[in-house]
Amino acid sequence: MTRILARLGLALALPAALFAAWWLGTAGSDNFYVPPLRDILIRFPEVWTWDRLRADVLPSLIRLAAGYTVAVLAGVLLGVLVGSGRRVRAVLEPVLEFFRAIPPPVLVPVIMLFAGIGDTMKVVVIAAGCVWPILLNTVEGVRAVDGVLADTCRSYGIAGPSRLWHLVLRSASPQIAAGMRQALSIGIILMVISEMFAASNGLGFTIVQFQRSFAIPDMWSGILLLGLLGLALSVLFRLVESRALAWYHGQRRAQRGPAR
């Protein structure tokens, strides 16, 4: 219990310090664009009512979930394909490196031509940015499969879907999870960016509307909400990852030995 409280204290120390610095640094601010934190916190519950959360935040989360899911499926499938075959990797890697170097926001006007300005465009933009860390980490995870385990599977005649599920994906799952964690933060950024183009709702759209109408405290409250959503999604991902990869974390603790 003491260790848990100590870890919680360490995790909250820096956010608390930054929050205090923000409060003190803006306490006497008369800058129109940098209002006191107190004013932002007062506006927060007035702006982000349940109706606004349902109208603007919920659609954003649905788009993020859809784009992120597409990216996970595409990244893992393509990553397994590229990582498993040397020839496939030699053929596809130059093309993949070319597309990976293109920032997804640059593709928004092009995607709008083919997908329109609706939710499909926003989902495609999110997926296009999230897929790369998942794909590259999956490739490296598949390439790093233990040769002894691979030979053992071959000796026992384990092949096809069984080998893919029990050996390849299980061995690569820690690196796949690392790629998914990176992709989540990218997805949140692209969710906001995509909603700044020809949107009628969403968190990014609402923040821009506040900025354009010079409702600066409301705009800052939206940025604060965006940060809180990112934190909540990160914590949720860590909880799911810790349960899904409990065997891996237990193995690492066993290798490190008992804590001193």
Secondary structure, 3 states (H helix, E strand, C coil): CHHHHHHHHHHHHHHHHHHHHHHHHHCCCCCCCCCCHHHHHHHHHHHCCHHHHHHHHHHHHHHHHHHHHHHHHHHHHHHHHHHHCHHHHHHHHHHHHHHHCCCHHHHHHHHHHHHCCCHHHHHHHHHHHHHHHHHHHHHHHHHCCCHHHHHHHHHCCCCHHHHHHHHHHHHHHHHHHHHHHHHHHHHHHHHHHHCCCCCCCCHHHHHHHHHHCCCHHHHHHHHHHHHHHHHHHHHHHHHHHHHHCHHHHHHHHHHHCCCC
